Amino acid sequence: MRKLRLILLTTVLTTQIIIASGQSCKKLADGQYNFKHTTKGHKKADFVLTITGGTYYIVKDGQRESGGKIEWWTDNCMFKLNGEHGQETKTTDSTDTFQKTFQSNGGTCYELTGENKFRLTYCGNLHITLSEGRIISR
């Protein structure tokens, strides 16, 4: 009986690992994407993201603001914008406690949550949703 349980458990775990390893998502291809926030209070954070290879730049209100490299995690459909001068999505709050909390959570990441949808979260604490929105390909 014990041997049967062990075989059954091994089979179930192996099946789950195979299924989980097949759950990868596609990166955003080279091109331009409008990021439109739908979360109240983040509407002014809308921007255009232009991707070329592993690099990007952001345009807000018609002005190029910044650029850098994209770090992708396709196993959980997330990416992080690493700017030319460190992480791109820094907070504008200058208080020490807030900065420490922000840094301890690993900075911000974008999670692709469905077809043409995103969620802005902390890389180190995925339980917190900062904003959500839609991605519109240009």
Buried (B, 14 or more C-beta within 10 A) or exposed (E): EEEEEEEEEEEEEEEEEEEEEEEEBEBBEEEEBBBBBEBEEBEEBBBBBBBEEEBBBBBEEEEEEBBBBBBEBEEEBBBBBBBEEEBBBBEEEEEEEEEEBBEEBBBBBBBBBEEEEBBBBBBEEBEEEBBBBBBEEE
